Each structure stands twice: as structure tokens, then as C-alpha cells.
């Protein structure tokens, strides 16, 4: 990536290797940025937990049983938070892969992600959100399937979600890795 402004195309279908590669590029840029705190495996996990919480808050109208005054979810905000979850989950997978010297990524499989998306899509939103929150104990294919199931739940195709994710990736690569952010 010699160019300062990254212009890669959005993916049309879920490609784990490409998503992990792009996330590694973004993480490298953040690692090169002078910040107060260094990126660590535990920091990535805390960030992921935070983003899952923000996603759950955006979907509050769908699961909150004790309150009648929650507004219907905002699809674009849900997708932005879902994209953040995917960014940090990919970063988490990459960090784990570094720690395990390559023993994690080979278990990732687009067909298994799709299978898990299908299985989770027939479950409740609460089940899917709990799946995301169990990211440390569930296999990657199930968590990634859960991410796609939530996209489907809010009415966005895989390709549409990948477009949102790509736009967020570009914003991060071209703006948020700058010193002033």
C-alpha cells in the first residue's frame, strides 16, 4: 500500500482471508500512530466487548422487555456498530493467530460461517447477541455467522453489510489513523 489514501474495492461476498488481511493493514497503521496506549491482545478484547455493548444498545428496541418507550432501531447506526464489532473481532483473530503461530486462521471457513449464519438466523436476536458476547469460547465461524445473521436481521444483505464495513475500513485507514484523531 504505497498510496496514502487506500481505495481497494468492497468485497461482494464474505472472504475471511481478505478481511483478515485488510484488518491487519489497518492494525499496522494504528500501531504506527503515536498514541497514549499501545494496542494489546487484552485491549482488543476490551474494545470488542465495548463495541458489542454499543451494538446491543442500538438494538435495544428489539430485546428490551421492561420498557415501552424505546425507539425503533436505526439501521445505519446498527450497521456501523456491527462493522466495528467485525473490525475488532478480526483484530482479535489476527492477534490470537500471532500468539498461536498460525494455528487459528486455518479453522476459518466461509462455508461454516454461512452455515452458522443460517442456523443463527432462525434463532432470536437475543441468542445471536449472546453468541457474539461469547467470542472467547465459541469458534470463529459461529461468531462471524452471528455477525452476518444480525445484518440479515436488520434487513441488509451480506454484500450490503460488506459495503458498509468497507466504507468504515476506508474511513479508519484514511482518517482515524492520523495523529490528530
C-alpha positions as CSV (number, residue, x, y, z in Angstrom):
1,X,0.0,0.0,0.0
2,X,2.2,2.8,-1.2
3,X,-0.7,5.2,-1.6
4,X,-1.7,7.4,1.3
5,X,-5.4,7.1,0.5
6,X,-6.5,3.4,0.3
7,X,-9.0,2.8,-2.5
8,X,-9.5,-1.0,-2.5
9,X,-12.9,-2.3,-3.6
10,X,-15.6,-3.5,-1.2
11,X,-16.0,-7.3,-1.1
12,X,-19.0,-8.7,-2.8
13,X,-19.1,-11.8,-0.6
14,X,-17.6,-12.8,2.8
15,X,-13.9,-13.7,2.3
16,X,-12.2,-14.3,5.6
17,X,-8.7,-14.3,4.4
18,X,-9.2,-10.9,2.6
19,X,-11.0,-9.4,5.6
20,X,-8.2,-10.5,8.0
21,X,-5.6,-9.1,5.6
22,X,-7.3,-5.8,5.4
23,X,-7.7,-5.7,9.2
24,X,-4.0,-6.4,9.6
25,X,-3.2,-3.5,7.3
26,X,-5.4,-1.2,9.5
27,X,-4.0,-2.5,12.8
28,X,-0.4,-1.9,11.4
29,X,-1.4,1.7,10.6
30,X,-2.8,2.2,14.1
31,X,0.4,0.6,15.6
32,X,2.5,3.1,13.7
33,X,0.4,6.0,15.0
34,X,1.7,7.7,18.2
35,X,-0.9,7.1,20.9
36,X,-1.2,7.1,24.7
37,X,-1.8,3.3,24.9
38,X,-0.3,0.5,22.8
39,X,-2.6,-2.0,21.1
40,X,-2.6,-5.2,23.1
41,X,-4.5,-8.5,22.9
42,X,-6.4,-7.6,26.1
43,X,-7.1,-4.1,24.8
44,X,-8.5,-5.6,21.7
45,X,-10.8,-7.8,23.7
46,X,-12.0,-4.8,25.8
47,X,-12.6,-2.8,22.7
48,X,-14.6,-5.7,21.2
49,X,-16.7,-6.1,24.3
50,X,-17.4,-2.3,24.2
51,X,-18.5,-2.5,20.6
52,X,-20.7,-5.5,21.2
53,X,-22.3,-3.4,24.0
54,X,-22.8,-0.5,21.7
55,X,-24.4,-2.8,19.1
56,X,-26.7,-4.2,21.8
57,X,-27.7,-0.7,22.8
58,X,-28.6,0.2,19.2
59,X,-30.8,-2.9,19.0
60,X,-32.4,-2.2,22.4
61,X,-35.9,-1.8,21.0
62,X,-35.8,-5.4,19.8
63,X,-35.0,-7.1,23.1
64,X,-35.9,-4.6,25.9
65,X,-38.9,-6.2,27.7
66,X,-39.4,-3.8,30.6
67,X,-39.7,-0.5,28.7
68,X,-42.3,0.7,26.1
69,X,-40.5,3.9,25.2
70,X,-37.5,2.6,23.2
71,X,-37.4,3.9,19.6
72,X,-37.2,1.5,16.6
73,X,-33.5,0.8,15.8
74,X,-31.7,3.0,13.3
75,X,-30.4,0.6,10.6
76,X,-27.4,2.7,9.6
77,X,-26.3,3.0,13.3
78,X,-26.7,-0.7,13.8
79,X,-24.6,-1.5,10.7
80,X,-21.9,0.9,11.8
81,X,-21.7,-0.7,15.3
82,X,-21.8,-4.2,13.6
83,X,-18.9,-3.1,11.4
84,X,-17.0,-2.0,14.5
85,X,-17.7,-5.4,16.0
86,X,-16.3,-7.1,12.9
87,X,-13.2,-4.9,12.9
88,X,-12.3,-5.7,16.4
89,X,-13.2,-9.4,16.1
90,X,-10.9,-9.6,13.0
91,X,-8.2,-7.9,15.0
92,X,-8.8,-10.3,17.9
93,X,-8.5,-13.3,15.5
94,X,-5.3,-11.8,14.0
95,X,-3.8,-11.3,17.5
96,X,-4.7,-14.8,18.5
97,X,-3.2,-16.1,15.3
98,X,0.1,-14.3,16.1
99,X,0.0,-15.8,19.6
100,X,-0.7,-19.4,18.3
101,X,1.7,-19.1,15.4
102,X,-0.9,-19.6,12.7
103,X,-3.0,-22.4,14.3
104,X,-6.2,-20.3,14.4
105,X,-6.8,-19.0,10.9
106,X,-6.8,-22.4,9.1
107,X,-10.0,-23.3,11.1
108,X,-11.9,-20.4,9.5
109,X,-14.2,-21.4,6.7
110,X,-16.7,-19.3,4.7
111,X,-19.0,-22.3,4.3
112,X,-19.1,-22.8,8.1
113,X,-19.7,-19.1,8.6
114,X,-22.6,-19.3,6.2
115,X,-23.9,-22.4,7.9
116,X,-23.8,-20.7,11.3
117,X,-25.5,-17.6,9.8
118,X,-28.3,-19.8,8.6
119,X,-28.6,-21.6,12.0
120,X,-28.5,-18.4,14.0
121,X,-30.9,-16.6,11.6
122,X,-33.8,-18.7,12.8
123,X,-33.0,-18.0,16.5
124,X,-33.9,-15.0,18.4
125,X,-31.9,-11.8,18.3
126,X,-31.1,-12.3,21.9
127,X,-29.5,-15.7,21.0
128,X,-27.4,-14.1,18.3
129,X,-26.3,-11.2,20.6
130,X,-25.3,-13.7,23.3
131,X,-23.3,-15.7,20.6
132,X,-21.3,-12.5,19.9
133,X,-20.7,-11.9,23.6
134,X,-19.3,-15.5,23.9
135,X,-16.5,-14.7,21.4
136,X,-13.8,-16.1,23.7
137,X,-15.3,-19.5,23.9
138,X,-17.1,-20.0,20.6
139,X,-15.3,-20.8,17.4
140,X,-14.7,-18.1,14.9
141,X,-17.1,-19.5,12.3
142,X,-20.0,-19.2,14.7
143,X,-19.2,-15.6,15.8
144,X,-18.8,-14.5,12.2
145,X,-22.0,-16.3,11.3
146,X,-23.7,-14.3,14.1
147,X,-22.4,-11.0,12.7
148,X,-23.9,-11.9,9.3
149,X,-27.2,-13.0,11.0
150,X,-27.6,-9.7,12.6
151,X,-27.0,-7.9,9.3
152,X,-29.8,-10.1,7.9
153,X,-32.0,-9.4,10.9
154,X,-31.9,-5.7,10.2
155,X,-32.6,-6.2,6.5
156,X,-29.2,-5.9,4.9
157,X,-27.7,-8.4,2.5
158,X,-24.2,-9.8,3.1
159,X,-23.0,-7.6,0.2
160,X,-24.7,-4.5,1.6
161,X,-23.1,-5.1,5.0
162,X,-19.7,-5.7,3.4
163,X,-20.1,-2.3,1.6
164,X,-20.8,-0.6,5.0
165,X,-17.8,-2.4,6.5
166,X,-15.6,-1.4,3.6
167,X,-16.6,2.3,4.0
168,X,-15.8,2.2,7.7
169,X,-12.5,0.5,6.9
170,X,-11.6,3.2,4.4
171,X,-12.5,5.9,7.0
172,X,-10.3,4.2,9.5
173,X,-7.4,3.8,7.1
174,X,-7.6,7.3,5.7
175,X,-8.7,9.4,8.6
176,X,-8.6,7.7,12.0
177,X,-5.0,6.5,11.7
178,X,-3.9,10.1,11.6
179,X,-2.2,11.7,14.6
180,X,-5.0,14.2,15.2
181,X,-7.7,11.6,15.7
